[in-house]
Amino acid sequence: MKVTDHATLIRAANPGPMTLDGTNTWILRAPGAEQSVVVDPGPMLEDHLRAVLDEAGPVAVVLLTHKHLDHSEGAAWFANQAGCGVRAVDPEFRIPTDHAHGLAEGDIITAGDLRVEVLPTPGHTLDSVCFWLPQDGSLLTGDTVLGRGTSVVAYPDGALGPYLDSLDRLRAFANSPADVLRILPGHGPVVDDPADVLTYYLSHRQDRLNQVRAALTEGHTTPEAIVAHVYADVDKSLWPAAELSVRAQLDYLNG
């Protein structure tokens, strides 16, 4: 599905409580260009990966927003089929594994007239990055910001302090003259009000921190007990993910 002049969405058939409607694979291509850039090929679902190959045409490079398998598992297979490399923060997922295939602050990836700028945004995981398309006004956020609901800080790999800093950075960026028109997330629909959603994300995190502080004061001292108290109105299928965030919150409060 073509979402903008520069971005096409193909969604993997892996829906679930953590993946929402499925993983969003983004194909980025400048209008009229031959080569594309593929962001997050997704899980190892061959039908999905072949659909991405068919739509993407010649692929300059694969980019990963982070290492979670619902985004990265199919990357090596896809890159082999496409005859391209994979760039990621974590060397384990790079193809080849050299420094040149990393992702860092200030990196710019091009394919024809397409320009993709790297914004490190650790927190959901410590290797999380976002990608900015200045020509398109689109910000690809992986799991740092979702299209629906809020994200998990995946403790122990993720950390709340860096996540709050990343959300602050993204909100400032969305309110800057950069003209961020939309967020293209790793799961869920396109976000058309980036600054408002980022403000909500920050407010939600502070509310949860206050709830955890209150739970501790009331004698709920283990992560399991805090989840049962704070997330009592949340479907229990989401409690394991909530526990990861609670552990991240406790680590933050104890730091």
N, C-alpha and C positions, 0 to 999 in steps of 0.2 A: 504494500500500500504506500503510495507516494504521499508523504506528509508535508514536505516543503520542496522548494526548488532544488535543494541540495540533499535531502534526506528521505530515504525509503525505509519503511518498517516491514520486517518479516518476523512474526511472533512464533516462537517455538511452542509445540504442543506439550508443555509441561506445567499445566496449571496446578496450583496448590495454595495452601495457607501462606507460604513464604514467597511464592513466585507470582501470586495474584493470577492474572490471565495467562501467564507464561513469560518466558524470557524474551525481551525485545532485542532483536538483532538489527543494528542500523547499518544501512548501506549508504555511504556518503559519496557524492559525485557532483562535480561542478556541471552546470548545464552545458551540453554539447561535448563534454570530455569523454575520452575512451576509458580511462582507468578509474577505479573506485577505491575507497578505503572501507573496510568492514570492521565494525566495532562490535565486540562480544558475539562471536559465532554461536555461542550457547552450548547446550548439552550435546552429548554424543547421540543425536537422533538423526540418522542418515537422511531421512526424507526432508527434514528441516534444512540440513546443511546443503543438500543438493538444490533445494529451492533457492537458498541464498546464492549458491554458485551460479545458477541459471540467471538470476536477477542482476548479480553483481558484474558479470562480464569480466574483463581483465582486472585483477586485483593488485593494487600497488603494495598493500601491506594490511595486516590484521592488527588492530589495537584492542587491548583488554583494559576495561575499567578497574578490574580487580580479579583476584584468583579464584573466587568461589566457582564450583564446578558447573553450576547452572549457567554461568557466563563463559567459562574457559574450557570445559571438558572437550568440546569438539574442535578447538582451535588448531591443534596439531594436524588432525585429519584434514580439516578444511584447507590449511595452508599448504599441505602436501598436494592436495588436489588442484589448488589454485596456482601453485608454483610461486609462492610469496613467503615472506618472513612474518614473524609475530613479534610485536613490541609490547613489553609489559614492564611494570616496576619490578616484579619478582623474577629473578634470573631463571627460576625453574620453568617458567612458561614462555621464555623467549626462544625464538628460532631465527638464527642461531643464538646461542646463549651469551654472546659477547656484549660488551658495554654499549655498543652502538645501537643495540636493539632494546635498550632500556627506555624509560620514560621519566623525564625530570622537568622541574620548573624551567620555563623558557623554551622548551623544545617546540619546534614547529614541524608538522608533517604536511607535505604537499603532494598533490596528484593533479597534474595539469594546473588549472586555476583554483583548485580547492586548497584551502588553508585551514589546518586544524591545530589549535594551540592547546598545550598541556597545562592543566591546573591541578597540582597535587592537592588532594583533599582527604588526608588520612582520617580515620575514625571508625567508619563502618568496618573496615579492615585497615591495617596500617599501610597497605599498598594501594589504597583506593585513589583514583584520579578522575577528574572530569575533563571533557574536551569541549573547547569553544570554537564555534564556526562564525567568525566575525562577518562574513559576507551574508550569512543567513539569519543572524540574530538568535541562533540556537545553541543551547548549552546541554551537552550530554552528561548525565550525572550518574549513570550506573545505579548502584543501590544507595548512594549518598542521599539522594532525594528520589522518592518514588512518585508515580503518577496518582496513587491513591493511598491513603493512610500514611503511616510513618515507618521509618526504617529501624532496623535493629543494630545496635552496637555489638558486634559479634565477638564478645570477650572469650578468650584472652587475646586473640589477635587484634581485635578492635579495642579502642580506648575512648572514653567519653571526653576527656580533656581535648585531645586533638579533634574529635568530632565537633565539639562546640566551636572550636577555633575555625574549622572548615566551614561550618554553617555561617559563622560571622563573616568569613571571607566571601562566601558566595552571595550573601545578602548585600554586602557592600558593593560587590561586582554588579549585582542586578540593579542596584540603585545608582550606578555610575553612568557616565556618558557612553558606556559600551553598548547600550541599547539591547539588552537581553529581552527578546520577544517571547521566548518560550523555553521550557525545559523538555528535553527528550529523555525520559527516564529509562532505567533498565527493566522496569516492570510497570504495567498500568498505562493509562492514557497520557497524552501530551498535557503538560501544565502550561496554561496560557497566562497565569498571573504569578510569575516567578518570585518577585519580591514579597508578595503577600504570603505565599506558601513558605518561603524561607523564614519569614517572621513567625509564622505559626509553628514551624519546626522548632525554633529556638524557644518559643513560649511553652510548647509541649514538653520539651526536655526539662525546663525549669520547674514546671508543674510536677513532673514525675520525680524530680529530685526532692522537692518539698514533701511529696507523699512518702518517699522512702525515709526521709528524715523523721517524719511523723510516726511511721511504722516502727522505726528503731526506738523512738521515745516510748512507744506503747508496749515495747517488749518483744517485738517480732525481729529476732536477731539473725535468723538464717535466711539465705536467698529464697529457699522454698517457702518459708513462712511469709516473707515479704511479698512474694508473688501472689500467694493465696489471699493476702490482705489487700494489696494495692490493685491487683488485676482480677478481683472477684467477679466483675461484670464482663470480663473478656472470655471468649470461648476457650475452653481448656486445651484445645488443640494448639493454641498459640502460647500456652504457658512455658514450654521449653524455650521458645525464642525470647519470651519475656524474662525468663531467668538469666539468659545471657546479658540482657540489658541491665537487669538488677545487679548482677555481679560487676558489670562495668561501672554502675553508679556507686556501689560500695567501694570499689577500688578508687574511684575519683574522690569520694568523701573521706576516705582514709589516707589519701595522699597528702 
